[in-house]
Amino acid sequence: MNKGKTNKTKELYQKIIKPPYSEHENQYLENYDKILKSQELNQTFKDYLKDRHKERRLWVKCYIKSDFTCGIVTSSRIESKHHVYKKYLNGNSRLSEIYSVFQDLEKLEVQNYNYDLFKITNKHNKELENYDLISDSKIFYGAFIVERLKIYILKSLKYQVKSNIQKTTW
């Protein structure tokens, strides 16, 4: 499909090329629905889009943002790495500079990973605080004991009872 001659087809073309860059899930889903409802597209193309939609977590920006990517947000990881290296290095860089830049970048990636991990852990801990069992435990036990027991309390709260009755014939 080319860019189109009429305003309607030009608008549809813009909707088709924008989904990878959608910042918000509702923006992506709105465009996706409009594309599928369009009479301008054939069924083969719509089927293709439906297949791509199933894998949207791999290519749509709003979904990729929620995953840890070490700062790499491009379709080609090596191209992203080259871009980062070009910021710090050039053809005249000495081997010691290259090694130093690699070490600094690695430290930065580890810091970013630890920060992302901290955010996730912190969010998880705040969610745990909402449980009555944990808040009630703080009345009787110290903070150290409650922190140590949180894992077990969480497991007990998410425990699923399953039937263990075996069918027997008498």
ROPA-641244 format. One record per residue: x, y, z of N, C-alpha, C in turn. Coordinates in steps of 0.2 Angstrom, whole numbers, padded with zeros to 4 digits, always signed. Layout:
N
XYZXYZXYZ/...
//
This chain:
170
+0004-0006+0000+0000+0000+0000+0004+0006+0000/+0003+0011-0005+0007+0017-0005+0004+0022+0000/+0006+0028+0000+0004+0033+0004-0003+0035+0003/-0006+0034-0003-0012+0035-0005-0013+0042-0009/-0019+0042-0012-0020+0049-0016-0025+0053-0012/-0030+0050-0009-0035+0054-0005-0033+0055+0002/-0036+0059+0005-0035+0061+0012-0036+0055+0017/-0042+0051+0015-0044+0045+0019-0038+0040+0019/-0035+0039+0013-0030+0034+0012-0023+0036+0015/-0022+0043+0015-0016+0045+0018-0017+0045+0025/-0023+0046+0028-0024+0045+0035-0023+0038+0038/-0026+0034+0034-0025+0026+0035-0018+0024+0035/-0014+0027+0030-0007+0025+0029-0003+0028+0036/-0005+0034+0038-0001+0036+0044-0003+0032+0050/-0009+0029+0051-0011+0025+0056-0007+0018+0056/-0006+0016+0050-0003+0009+0049+0005+0010+0051/+0008+0016+0049+0015+0016+0051+0017+0018+0058/+0012+0021+0062+0013+0023+0069+0013+0018+0074/+0009+0013+0074+0009+0008+0080+0016+0007+0083/+0021+0006+0080+0027+0004+0083+0030+0010+0088/+0027+0016+0087+0030+0022+0090+0024+0024+0095/+0019+0020+0096+0014+0022+0101+0017+0022+0108/+0016+0028+0111+0018+0029+0118+0014+0026+0124/+0007+0026+0122+0002+0023+0127-0002+0017+0124/-0004+0013+0128-0007+0007+0126-0014+0009+0122/-0018+0013+0125-0024+0015+0122-0023+0018+0116/-0018+0022+0115-0017+0025+0108-0015+0020+0103/-0011+0015+0105-0010+0009+0100-0017+0005+0099/-0020+0003+0104-0026+0000+0103-0032+0003+0098/-0032+0010+0100-0037+0014+0096-0035+0014+0088/-0028+0015+0087-0026+0014+0080-0027+0008+0077/-0026+0002+0081-0026-0004+0078-0034-0006+0076/-0038-0004+0081-0045-0005+0079-0048-0001+0073/-0045+0005+0072-0047+0009+0066-0044+0006+0060/-0038+0003+0060-0035+0000+0054-0039-0006+0052/-0041-0011+0057-0045-0017+0056-0052-0015+0053/-0055-0010+0055-0062-0008+0053-0062-0005+0046/-0056-0003+0044-0055+0001+0037-0057-0004+0031/-0061-0001+0027-0063-0005+0021-0058-0004+0015/-0053+0000+0016-0048+0001+0011-0043-0005+0011/-0043-0009+0016-0038-0015+0017-0041-0022+0015/-0037-0026+0012-0039-0033+0010-0039-0037+0016/-0042-0043+0016-0042-0047+0022-0035-0050+0024/-0031-0051+0018-0024-0054+0020-0020-0049+0024/-0020-0043+0022-0017-0038+0026-0019-0037+0033/-0026-0038+0034-0029-0038+0041-0027-0044+0045/-0026-0050+0042-0024-0056+0045-0017-0055+0047/-0013-0052+0043-0006-0051+0045-0005-0046+0051/-0009-0041+0051-0009-0036+0057-0012-0040+0063/-0017-0044+0062-0019-0048+0068-0013-0053+0071/-0009-0056+0067-0004-0060+0069+0001-0056+0072/+0003-0050+0069+0008-0045+0072+0005-0043+0079/-0001-0042+0080-0004-0039+0086-0003-0044+0092/-0003-0050+0090-0002-0056+0095+0005-0055+0098/+0010-0052+0094+0017-0051+0097+0018-0044+0098/+0013-0040+0100+0014-0033+0101+0019-0031+0106/+0020-0035+0111+0025-0034+0117+0032-0034+0114/+0033-0036+0108+0040-0036+0106+0042-0030+0101/+0037-0027+0099+0038-0021+0094+0035-0015+0095/+0030-0014+0100+0026-0008+0101+0030-0005+0107/+0031+0002+0106+0035+0005+0111+0032+0005+0118/+0025+0006+0119+0022+0007+0125+0023+0000+0129/+0023-0005+0126+0024-0012+0129+0032-0013+0130/+0036-0011+0126+0043-0012+0127+0046-0008+0133/+0043-0002+0134+0045+0002+0140+0044-0001+0146/+0040-0006+0147+0039-0009+0154+0044-0015+0155/+0048-0016+0150+0053-0022+0151+0060-0019+0151/+0064-0022+0155+0071-0020+0156+0075-0021+0149/+0078-0016+0146+0081-0017+0140+0088-0014+0140/+0091-0013+0146+0098-0010+0146+0099-0004+0142/+0093+0000+0141+0094+0006+0137+0094+0005+0130/+0093-0001+0128+0093-0002+0120+0085-0003+0118/+0083+0002+0114+0076+0002+0112+0077+0003+0104/+0079-0002+0101+0079-0002+0094+0078-0009+0091/+0077-0010+0085+0075-0017+0082+0082-0021+0082/+0087-0017+0081+0094-0021+0081+0098-0019+0087/+0099-0024+0091+0103-0022+0097+0110-0020+0095/+0113-0023+0090+0120-0021+0089+0121-0014+0086/+0116-0012+0082+0116-0005+0080+0115+0000+0086/+0111-0002+0091+0110+0002+0096+0117+0003+0100/+0120-0003+0101+0127-0003+0104+0132+0001+0101/+0132+0001+0094+0137+0005+0090+0135+0012+0091/+0129+0014+0091+0127+0021+0092+0130+0023+0099/+0129+0019+0104+0132+0021+0111+0140+0022+0110/+0143+0017+0107+0150+0017+0107+0153+0023+0103/+0149+0025+0098+0151+0031+0093+0151+0037+0097/+0147+0038+0102+0147+0044+0107+0153+0045+0110/+0157+0039+0112+0163+0040+0116+0169+0038+0113/+0169+0035+0107+0175+0033+0103+0175+0036+0096/+0181+0036+0094+0182+0038+0087+0188+0033+0084/+0189+0035+0078+0195+0031+0075+0202+0032+0078/+0203+0037+0081+0209+0038+0085+0209+0036+0092/+0204+0033+0094+0204+0031+0101+0209+0025+0102/+0213+0026+0108+0218+0021+0110+0214+0015+0113/+0218+0009+0113+0215+0003+0116+0213+0004+0124/+0217+0008+0127+0216+0009+0134+0209+0013+0135/+0208+0018+0130+0202+0022+0131+0196+0017+0129/+0196+0013+0124+0191+0008+0122+0189+0004+0128/+0194+0001+0132+0193-0003+0138+0190+0001+0143/+0192+0007+0144+0189+0011+0149+0182+0013+0148/+0180+0015+0142+0173+0016+0140+0169+0010+0140/+0171+0004+0139+0167-0002+0139+0166-0003+0147/+0171-0002+0151+0170-0003+0158+0165+0002+0161/+0165+0008+0159+0161+0013+0161+0153+0012+0159/+0153+0010+0153+0146+0008+0150+0143+0002+0154/+0147-0003+0155+0145-0009+0159+0143-0007+0166/+0146-0003+0169+0144+0000+0176+0138+0003+0175/+0137+0008+0170+0131+0011+0169+0125+0007+0168/+0126+0001+0164+0120-0003+0163+0119-0007+0169/+0124-0009+0173+0122-0012+0179+0119-0008+0184/+0121-0001+0184+0117+0003+0189+0110+0004+0186/+0109+0005+0180+0102+0005+0177+0098-0001+0179/+0101-0007+0178+0097-0013+0180+0096-0013+0187/+0100-0012+0192+0099-0012+0199+0094-0007+0201/+0094-0001+0197+0088+0004+0199+0082+0001+0197/+0081-0002+0191+0075-0005+0188+0073-0010+0193/+0077-0014+0195+0076-0019+0200+0073-0016+0207/+0076-0011+0209+0074-0008+0215+0067-0005+0214/+0065-0002+0209+0059+0001+0208+0054-0005+0208/+0055-0011+0205+0050-0016+0205+0049-0019+0212/+0055-0020+0215+0055-0022+0222+0051-0018+0227/+0052-0011+0226+0049-0006+0230+0042-0006+0229/+0040-0007+0223+0032-0007+0221+0029-0013+0224/+0033-0019+0223+0030-0025+0226+0029-0025+0233/+0034-0021+0237+0034-0021+0244+0028-0016+0246/+0027-0011+0242+0021-0007+0244+0015-0010+0243/+0014-0015+0238+0008-0019+0237+0007-0023+0243/+0013-0026+0246+0012-0031+0251+0009-0027+0258/+0011-0021+0258+0009-0017+0264+0001-0016+0265/-0002-0017+0259-0009-0017+0259-0013-0023+0262/-0009-0028+0263-0013-0034+0266-0014-0033+0273/-0020-0035+0276-0021-0034+0283-0016-0039+0287/-0015-0045+0285-0011-0049+0288-0004-0046+0290/-0001-0042+0285+0005-0039+0286+0005-0033+0291/+0000-0029+0290-0001-0023+0294-0003-0026+0302/-0007-0031+0302-0008-0034+0309-0002-0037+0312/+0002-0040+0308+0009-0043+0311+0013-0037+0314/+0013-0031+0311+0017-0026+0313+0016-0024+0321/+0010-0025+0323+0007-0024+0329+0011-0028+0334/+0012-0034+0333+0014-0039+0337+0022-0041+0336/+0025-0039+0330+0032-0041+0329+0035-0035+0327/+0042-0035+0327+0046-0030+0325+0047-0030+0317/+0050-0024+0315+0050-0023+0307+0055-0029+0304/+0060-0031+0308+0064-0036+0305+0060-0043+0304/+0057-0045+0309+0053-0051+0309+0048-0051+0303/+0044-0045+0302+0039-0044+0297+0042-0045+0290/+0048-0041+0290+0051-0042+0283+0053-0049+0281/+0056-0052+0286+0058-0059+0285+0052-0064+0283/+0046-0062+0286+0040-0066+0285+0036-0064+0279/+0037-0059+0276+0033-0056+0270+0033-0061+0265/+0038-0065+0263+0038-0070+0258+0033-0075+0260/+0034-0078+0266+0029-0083+0268+0022-0081+0268/+0021-0075+0270+0014-0072+0271+0011-0071+0264/+0015-0069+0259+0013-0068+0252+0011-0075+0249/+0016-0080+0250+0014-0087+0248+0007-0089+0251/+0006-0088+0257+0000-0090+0260-0006-0087+0258/-0005-0080+0256-0011-0076+0253-0012-0079+0246/-0008-0081+0242-0009-0083+0236-0010-0091+0235/-0010-0094+0241-0011-0101+0241-0017-0103+0237/-0017-0108+0233-0023-0111+0230-0025-0118+0233/-0031-0118+0235-0033-0125+0237-0036-0129+0231/-0033-0135+0230-0035-0139+0225-0037-0146+0228/-0042-0148+0224-0045-0154+0227-0040-0160+0226/-0040-0164+0231-0035-0170+0231-0039-0176+0231/-0045-0176+0230-0050-0182+0231-0049-0187+0225/-0047-0193+0226-0046-0198+0221-0052-0201+0220/-0054-0203+0213-0060-0206+0212-0058-0214+0212/-0062-0217+0217-0061-0224+0218-0068-0227+0217/-0068-0233+0214-0074-0237+0214-0074-0242+0219/-0080-0243+0222-0080-0248+0228-0082-0255+0225/
//
